[in-house]
Amino acid sequence: MTLENLLKIKQLKNEAADKREFERLLKSAVDRLNDAENKTLSYSSKFDLAVDHF
């Protein structure tokens, strides 16, 4: 199913772009990926940090 289809059936709402929100989310994702590279963490913790935003 495409994003356009989800909009048509009202399962998705079209939102205006927000540069500050995008930058905040991007920084959070980068921070979590960097944290996931910490060698002292368990594999499950690394996985949780790496995929939390997906």
URPENOR-V257165 format. One line per field, one symbol per residue. psi: psi as a letter, one per 20 degrees, with the letter a starting at -180 (. if undefined). Layout:
psi->???
This chain:
psi->prhgghghjkipppqqqogggghghgggggghhghiioiiqrhhgggghhjhj.
